[in-house]
Amino acid sequence: MSHPDLASEQAYLDGAYAHLDRMRESLVHAADAAVGEVAALALEAWSAKRLQTFEDAERGLCFGRLDVDEIPRPLYVGRRWVHDDDQDVVVCNWQAPAARPFYTATPADPQRVTLRRRFRTEGRRLVDISDETLDGSTASVAGGDFLLEELERSRESHMRDIVATIQADQYGLITREPEPPLVVQGGPGTGKTAVGLHRASYLLYTHRDRLGRTGVLVVGPNPTFMEYVSHVLPALGEDAVEQRAVGELVDGIVPVASDRSVVARLKGDLRMAEVVARAAEIASAAHPEELYALLEGEFVRVREREVNELLEQVREEHGLTELARERFRMAVLRRFYEDYNRVHLDLAVQDFNAIEGSLKARGFLNKWLDRVWPAVKPDELVRALLTQTPRLEEAAEGILDADEIQLLVRPRARFAWTDGDVALVDEARSLLAAPPKVYGHAIVDEAQDLTPMQLRAVGRRAAPGSVTILGDIAQATGPVPYRSWGELLPYLPRGGEAEVAELRHAYRVPREIMELALPLLERIAPDVEPPLAFREGAAPPRIRQVGDDELALEAVREATALGGEDGLVAVIGPEALLPELEVDGMSILSARHAKGLEFDHVVVVEPAAIIDEEQGLRGLYVALTRPTRTLTVVHARPLPVELAA
């Protein structure tokens, strides 16, 4: 039986959409009426972004309402503000303080809310209504059946926002102040990625004056992951967010190769910052010499001693950057101009620009500057370190041993950038070119997989202390296997002040699948509290043992059969076996590359071989916890004892 208020609430939503349409039309008319080409272009660009928020609002403009004690009108909560012609609120933005009780009110703390009503919609049509009174007589989990329906929907190629079903524990983390640093520890399916993305949107709304100018940076582990989450923030109407994989942090450097684990671990060691700094000092070694020129019959000069004094002063204050080099050039020119005025007291004095122009003729000044303060290209500096043993030996003396140096050097003819190189180039550019843009806040997902050097690169892009770290220590499968957040946080500015909060409820992973994986957690991270599965699955995990010669074939058959089911299918197996597991239209992934992704159905192939890889039991834990509906395990070798039980 349909809800008795379905028709009246549909009428209200129809009115809200009518007001939204009028707001959209007003925006279009304002852009059309702009006076002047520059004003028109500026307003057109601004209105295009604003119009996108109207389009995104079509996806469930309003998802619920609050009835609040002693307030005569209900408060309708949705994706964006909607006002009527008198500027009265029709729909309240979910980020506004007034909407907070929609996520946080409980029977124990009703916050004056007498009724929380949730809407399930399809486009502009209201399909169903769920009411929750806050006297303890209804479900304590916010959203109840609506949340279950959302969780059981088929996955899509891109992550969806959860703005309509945010839970109280998630909301509390989303709305924390931007400082001090916040660590969100959460097991598989607890929604930590969604928390991070919605936190970006909330912080931009709440701290628009500051973050609207400086922006928010979202960093993820790899391009596949970033593509998966890329649609969430645009759907929430946010355009002041830059989303990059950690290997994409440095413009112009595209990693196309991979390092062996031992090499990746070495490149991620903070000692590499010392090596790069020493290499920069060696390559930029100063060679002071006198600057002189014959101008109007008299020699004008800046003596070598003065050049050296200016050079030392600038480097001490500003380092080796391009800006420091330009400051030095201008300081020498000013000193030269002073001497010109001294020796030409009886002549009409030329202005500063004319004197500079005389020195720059035929490249004289630039050639002198290149001899005194060599210009060093940071990218080439790193490339030389990684391809020329003598250069690396000179820079790494007393820092790295001979075996480590040998690990790093590779033939120049076969050189290609790797993820681990990106942080080295970033270090070099910060020393020799310019520091990167600093964002008002940075959100780092799967942070447990970043090396100290990568964390250092992220840290220099964020306002000190304004960082949100997301991850799961139990899923640490990166080059550096951190055992606790305390081992990772010192590599971030003000990391020692970080607050660690935990998400316990696993909404994505069904209970039966979580129970299969939890014995692994006891081995890999005994100090991490196990996630609490929120729901039951459609079926228990299927475990099939097959012969060695039919492993890949049977895995492909299982995946192909699942392809007829509703939803996304993935095959996760050991890297060496992946070429044999090709199935059209399905994701074929290693455990490392499946991190952070989710699928309706997953086939995990040969757990014992996954454990043999660098990530060990952690990699298998990741693989087993990717599905939202069904899990099939196909194996030929004996199962690990943790699964066999």
GIDA-V245600 format. One record per residue. N is the residue number from 1. PHI is phi in whole degrees, -180 to 180 (999 if undefined). NEAR is the number of other ideal C-beta (glycine too) atoms within 12 Angstrom. Layout:
BEGIN
N|PHI|NEAR  N|PHI|NEAR
END
This chain:
BEGIN
1|999|6  2|-74|14  3|-66|19  4|-63|10  5|-96|22  6|-59|23  7|-67|15  8|-67|18  9|-70|32  10|-62|24  11|-63|15  12|-63|31  13|-64|38  14|-59|21  15|-65|25  16|-62|39  17|-67|29  18|-63|21  19|-65|32  20|-62|33  21|-62|22  22|-67|20  23|-62|30  24|-63|26  25|-63|17  26|-62|20  27|-66|26  28|-64|20  29|-64|14  30|-64|21  31|-67|24  32|-68|15  33|-90|15  34|-61|20  35|-99|13  36|91|11  37|-66|10  38|-65|11  39|-63|17  40|-64|17  41|-65|15  42|-64|17  43|-69|24  44|-63|22  45|-64|17  46|-65|19  47|-68|27  48|-61|18  49|-67|21  50|-65|25  51|-64|28  52|-61|24  53|-68|33  54|-69|29  55|-64|21  56|-64|29  57|-68|38  58|-59|26  59|-81|27  60|77|37  61|-53|44  62|-124|46  63|-118|45  64|172|45  65|-149|39  66|-121|38  67|-102|29  68|-117|28  69|-55|16  70|71|9  71|-112|17  72|-67|8  73|-106|15  74|-64|30  75|-104|35  76|-90|41  77|-113|42  78|-157|42  79|-75|39  80|-155|42  81|-69|32  82|-132|33  83|-119|21  84|-89|19  85|-65|13  86|-94|8  87|68|11  88|-80|17  89|-74|26  90|-100|34  91|-133|38  92|-94|33  93|-61|34  94|-61|42  95|-84|34  96|-72|25  97|-55|19  98|-64|25  99|-86|39  100|-52|29  101|-61|34  102|-59|45  103|-102|38  104|-113|28  105|-66|33  106|-136|27  107|-57|21  108|-74|12  109|-139|15  110|-70|23  111|54|25  112|71|20  113|-81|35  114|-99|24  115|-149|29  116|-113|42  117|-115|37  118|-116|40  119|-111|39  120|-111|32  121|-125|30  122|-127|14  123|63|14  124|-94|24  125|-96|19  126|-83|34  127|-98|22  128|-157|25  129|-132|32  130|-127|34  131|-106|31  132|-134|34  133|-84|22  134|-103|30  135|-104|17  136|89|13  137|-88|11  138|-121|23  139|-57|23  140|-82|23  141|-85|25  142|-60|38  143|98|36  144|48|27  145|-62|22  146|-63|32  147|-64|31  148|-61|24  149|-62|19  150|-66|33  151|-66|36  152|-90|24  153|-66|22  154|-62|20  155|-68|29  156|-120|21  157|-69|22  158|-125|22  159|-66|34  160|-98|30  161|-74|36  162|-119|38  163|-58|43  164|-82|35  165|-127|37  166|-58|40  167|-92|38  168|-59|28  169|-67|29  170|-69|38  171|-62|31  172|-60|25  173|-82|38  174|-57|44  175|-98|30  176|-61|31  177|-63|21  178|-66|32  179|-128|24  180|-76|25  181|-55|40  182|-120|41  183|-109|39  184|-107|43  185|-90|37  186|-150|45  187|-72|39  188|-58|48  189|79|39  190|-83|41  191|89|44  192|-65|46  193|-64|46  194|-61|44  195|-60|44  196|-63|48  197|-69|46  198|-70|47  199|-65|49  200|-58|46  201|-64|42  202|-63|44  203|-64|45  204|-65|36  205|-71|33  206|-78|27  207|-119|28  208|-60|19  209|-58|13  210|-89|21  211|-77|31  212|-63|20  213|-86|17  214|-91|26  215|79|32  216|-124|46  217|-108|42  218|-113|45  219|-118|45  220|-125|41  221|-76|42  222|-161|32  223|-61|22  224|-60|26  225|-63|35  226|-66|33  227|-66|22  228|-62|37  229|-96|43  230|-65|25  231|-91|22  232|-66|37  233|-69|39  234|-58|25  235|-66|33  236|-92|42  237|83|34  238|-102|38  239|-125|25  240|-97|30  241|-122|38  242|-107|31  243|-116|37  244|-142|37  245|-73|36  246|-61|43  247|-79|36  248|-111|29  249|-68|44  250|-106|34  251|-60|17  252|87|16  253|-110|31  254|-115|20  255|-69|28  256|-125|15  257|-118|21  258|-124|23  259|-95|30  260|-63|17  261|-56|26  262|-66|19  263|-74|30  264|-60|37  265|-65|26  266|-68|37  267|-65|44  268|-85|39  269|-72|32  270|-64|27  271|-61|28  272|-65|42  273|-65|33  274|-66|23  275|-63|37  276|-65|45  277|-63|28  278|-67|30  279|-61|39  280|-65|38  281|-65|23  282|-64|27  283|-68|29  284|-101|32  285|-51|19  286|-80|29  287|-136|17  288|-60|25  289|-150|23  290|-65|23  291|-106|39  292|-145|25  293|-159|29  294|-90|14  295|-123|27  296|54|18  297|85|11  298|-129|18  299|-78|19  300|-116|29  301|-150|27  302|-121|35  303|-71|20  304|-56|21  305|-62|16  306|-67|26  307|-58|32  308|-65|23  309|-63|20  310|-64|33  311|-64|34  312|-64|19  313|-64|19  314|-67|27  315|-65|28  316|-66|15  317|-86|16  318|-128|24  319|77|23  320|-113|39  321|-70|27  322|-60|25  323|-64|21  324|-63|31  325|-63|32  326|-69|20  327|-61|24  328|-63|39  329|-58|31  330|-69|21  331|-63|30  332|-66|39  333|-63|32  334|-64|21  335|-64|30  336|-65|36  337|-66|30  338|-61|20  339|-69|26  340|-60|33  341|-64|22  342|-68|18  343|-87|22  344|-121|20  345|-62|11  346|-89|11  347|-108|15  348|-67|10  349|-75|18  350|-78|19  351|-78|13  352|-59|19  353|-64|12  354|-67|18  355|-65|29  356|-61|25  357|-63|17  358|-64|23  359|-71|32  360|-80|20  361|-59|15  362|56|12  363|73|11  364|-59|21  365|-65|26  366|-64|18  367|-65|18  368|-63|30  369|-63|30  370|-64|19  371|-74|20  372|-76|32  373|-131|38  374|-57|22  375|-82|26  376|-116|30  377|-85|20  378|-60|36  379|-62|28  380|-69|24  381|-60|37  382|-68|43  383|-59|28  384|-66|30  385|-60|42  386|-90|41  387|-127|23  388|-125|25  389|-56|22  390|-59|16  391|-64|28  392|-70|35  393|-60|24  394|-65|22  395|-75|35  396|-99|35  397|-58|19  398|79|14  399|-112|26  400|-113|29  401|-90|16  402|-63|16  403|-65|13  404|-67|23  405|-62|29  406|-65|18  407|-63|26  408|-81|42  409|-79|28  410|-138|27  411|-60|12  412|-63|16  413|-65|7  414|-108|11  415|-71|22  416|-149|21  417|-69|29  418|-121|34  419|-57|39  420|-66|43  421|-72|45  422|-59|41  423|-67|45  424|-69|51  425|-64|42  426|-61|42  427|-62|42  428|-65|43  429|-65|34  430|-65|34  431|-82|37  432|-109|35  433|-112|32  434|-161|23  435|-66|23  436|-73|28  437|-61|23  438|-102|24  439|-91|38  440|-67|34  441|-155|45  442|-124|50  443|-120|53  444|-116|49  445|-98|47  446|52|45  447|-65|51  448|-65|44  449|-99|44  450|-90|43  451|-79|42  452|-55|34  453|-67|41  454|-69|51  455|-64|43  456|-63|35  457|-65|45  458|-65|45  459|-59|42  460|-75|32  461|-98|38  462|-118|39  463|-55|30  464|-52|23  465|87|26  466|-98|39  467|-140|47  468|-117|47  469|-107|47  470|-119|49  471|168|47  472|-144|43  473|-56|40  474|-67|42  475|-103|47  476|-71|37  477|-122|41  478|-81|37  479|-60|35  480|-111|31  481|-82|28  482|-63|36  483|-100|18  484|-158|21  485|-66|35  486|-62|17  487|-79|19  488|-92|39  489|-61|34  490|-60|21  491|-84|35  492|-113|38  493|-57|26  494|60|23  495|-61|31  496|-66|19  497|-92|19  498|-64|30  499|-101|25  500|-103|30  501|-119|26  502|-123|31  503|-99|39  504|-103|27  505|-84|33  506|-90|35  507|-86|40  508|-83|44  509|-86|43  510|-61|38  511|-59|27  512|-64|24  513|-73|42  514|-62|38  515|-64|27  516|-67|38  517|-85|44  518|-62|32  519|-59|23  520|-68|40  521|-60|33  522|-62|19  523|-85|23  524|-86|34  525|-151|30  526|-62|17  527|-87|18  528|-88|34  529|-67|23  530|-68|31  531|-63|36  532|-102|24  533|-65|29  534|-86|35  535|-142|29  536|-92|18  537|-92|31  538|-73|23  539|-161|18  540|-68|19  541|-59|32  542|-98|26  543|-122|26  544|-121|25  545|-100|21  546|-132|23  547|-74|14  548|-56|18  549|-78|10  550|-120|19  551|-59|32  552|-64|32  553|-61|22  554|-69|29  555|-63|40  556|-65|31  557|-62|22  558|-62|37  559|-65|37  560|-63|23  561|-64|21  562|-69|32  563|-61|24  564|-80|13  565|-84|25  566|-75|18  567|111|25  568|-84|32  569|-121|39  570|-134|45  571|-113|48  572|-121|48  573|-151|47  574|-65|37  575|-57|28  576|-65|17  577|-94|35  578|-57|30  579|-59|14  580|-90|23  581|-111|36  582|-65|19  583|-136|28  584|-58|13  585|78|16  586|-124|31  587|-82|33  588|-114|31  589|-134|39  590|-81|37  591|-61|43  592|-63|38  593|-86|33  594|-86|42  595|-55|39  596|84|43  597|-94|42  598|-142|45  599|-141|42  600|-70|33  601|-130|40  602|-131|50  603|-109|48  604|-99|50  605|-109|48  606|52|42  607|-52|46  608|-61|31  609|-73|36  610|-64|41  611|-65|34  612|-67|21  613|-76|29  614|-55|29  615|-77|35  616|59|30  617|-62|35  618|-64|37  619|-63|44  620|-67|44  621|-60|46  622|-61|49  623|-61|49  624|-70|44  625|-106|45  626|-86|45  627|-82|44  628|-105|39  629|-128|35  630|-128|35  631|-130|44  632|-123|41  633|-113|40  634|-115|41  635|-145|36  636|-112|26  637|-74|24  638|-57|17  639|-68|28  640|-55|32  641|-58|15  642|-66|25  643|-88|33  644|-60|17  645|-65|14
END
